Amino acid sequence: MKVAFASSDNNHIDQHFGWAEKFAIWDVQMDQARFAGMVQVQPDGADSEDKIAARLGALSDCAIVYVTQIGGPAAAKLVANKIHPIKSKGEGEETIQEVVEKLQQVLQGNPPPWLRKAMLKDERPT
């Protein structure tokens, strides 16, 4: 499954969803994970609806997005588009690598229902 991280340095989760200009994309599986690239968000207007729409378009094939903060309307739109938002601990305290490793450990055990759904994102009808 593809996982996005709001990151300014491709190392730490340190950006608010609405202000992030780029997201690190990782392909995370139970037994392997690889960096799939950076997605640059093109500014698409000044209001919050435009900012949310631009980020939704850029992250449409992701199942999960990690951020430091996210507003209620943005989180609701992500969920409606089958993308699960997760707030990271602290402002840049967690590294992407740490989170990827924790996510893989959960995948190897008995993932919670929301994560099983996220894993099947591409298989569900839109």
N, C-alpha and C positions, 0 to 999 in steps of 0.2 A: 504494500500500500504506500501511497505517496503521502509524506508528512512535510508540512511547511513550518518554518521557523522565522519569526520576525527578528531579523538580526542585522545590525549595522556592520559587523565584522566577520560574518560567516563562522563565528566561534561561540558567541554568547547569545542567549535569547534576551534581547535588551530593547525591544521596540514595542510601542503601543500599536495595535492593529491599524487604527486610523491614520497614524503618522508614519508608519513604516513605508519606506520607498523601495525596499527590496526584501525578498524572502529567500532563505536557503531551502531548497527542496531535496529531500532525502527519500530514497526508495527503501523502506524498512520491511524486512521479512523476518520470520522466526530465527533463521540461522545465518542471515547475512544482511548487511546494510551498506548502501553506497550513496555518496553524494551525487545527485542528479543534475545539479546546476542552480544558478541564481535566477530568480524571476524579478525583473524590474517592473515596478508599478508606474504606469504612465499617468501623470496628473490629468484628471478628466473633469475639470470644473472645480468650483470653489466650495460648493455646499457639501454637507456630509453625505447626502444620498449619492452624489457623484463619486465621492471618495470610496464609499462602500462598494458601489457597482464596479469601479475599476479594480478593486482588490478581489472581489468575487470572480470577475473574469479571469484574472491572472492565476487564481488558485482553484479553478473549477475542477481540476482532476485530482485534487488533494482530498484525503479523507479526514485529516486532522491538521489544525494549525495551532501552534504554540505562540503565545504573545505574553507581554508583561501586563497589559491591560486591554480591555475591549468594552465598548459601550453596549448597552442592552439591545438597541435596534440592530447594530452590526452583528452581534452574537445570534440574534433571532434569524437574521437573513442567512448567515452561514448554516445554521441548523436546517433551515428550510431548503437549502441547497445541498444537504447531506454532507456538510463539512462540520466536524466537531471542534469547537474552539476550546482551548485549554490555557488557563493562566499559569505561567511559570512562577516559580518561587522567586520573589525579590526582583530587583531591577538589575538584570545582567549577572545574577549570582550563579545561575545554572548554565553549563555549557551544553551545546547541541549534542556533543558526543556522550555526555552523561545521560541525557534524556533518551537518546537513541538506545543506549545499552539497557536502561531501565525498561523501556518499551519492549525490547526484545525479550527480556526476562519475563515480562507479563505475558507476552505472546506464547512463550514456551510452556507456561503453566495453564491455568484456566482463566482466559481473559473474561472480564466483565461483559455483560450483554452489549453495552454501548460500543465497546471495542470490537466485538465480533461483528456488529453491524458495520462499523467503519471499515473493517477488513474486506467486507463484501460490497463496498460502495460501487465498484464498477460492474458488479453482477446484478444489481437491483435496477428495476425499471425507474426511469425518471419521471 
